[in-house]
Amino acid sequence: MSTEVQLMTADELLALPRGEFRYELVNGELKKMSPAGQKHGRIIVRLTEPLAKHVRENQLGQVYAAETGFKLKSNPDTVRAADIAFIRRERLEALGETESYWPGAPDLAVEVNSPSDTVQEVEKKVMEWLESGSRLVWVVSSKLNTVTVYCSLREIVVFTENDILDGGDVIPGFQITVAEIFAE
């Protein structure tokens, strides 16, 4: 006996009431995500604050919080939400602001690993971001205190607490020590 999965569209996802869970849509299937833990939230803020300040001061574009959805595929729809996202000013000006999900991937997607994340889940998200057009993906590991930087599936660098993370040509001039991201 097989169970048929009821597929959902991005518009139906957007219309869901807000509550105790976050959702993503993967190939039309609704995926429920629990709220993040305290450490996860602290790490996101430690990286978001200096990133958003740098982007704003240099008029580079916009930084978005974890609740922001990006429609990566259609028919069936995939809508993902990075923990932190950045879109370049040129892309924002070309499309304008939308009430719906951003059509496509952000220029930078940041994923902060949760204790329940599996390596396969994280790798799948990284591949989806890159294949959908993200130019840079940062995976932040609170277990290892590292940031893995993906410029492509072949160009991968791991930064430790002694290293300085930078935005490369995606976010010119942005720098932060990895240790700052994990500071309490």
Secondary structure as UniProt FT lines:
FT   HELIX           10..15
FT   STRAND          22..26
FT   TURN            27..28
FT   STRAND          29..33
FT   HELIX           38..57
FT   TURN            58..59
FT   STRAND          61..64
FT   TURN            66..67
FT   STRAND          70..73
FT   TURN            74..77
FT   STRAND          78..80
FT   STRAND          84..88
FT   HELIX           89..95
FT   STRAND          102..103
FT   STRAND          108..112
FT   TURN            115..116
FT   HELIX           119..131
FT   TURN            132..133
FT   STRAND          136..141
FT   TURN            142..145
FT   STRAND          146..150
FT   STRAND          156..159
FT   TURN            161..162
FT   STRAND          164..166
FT   TURN            168..170
FT   TURN            172..173
FT   STRAND          175..177
FT   HELIX           178..182
//
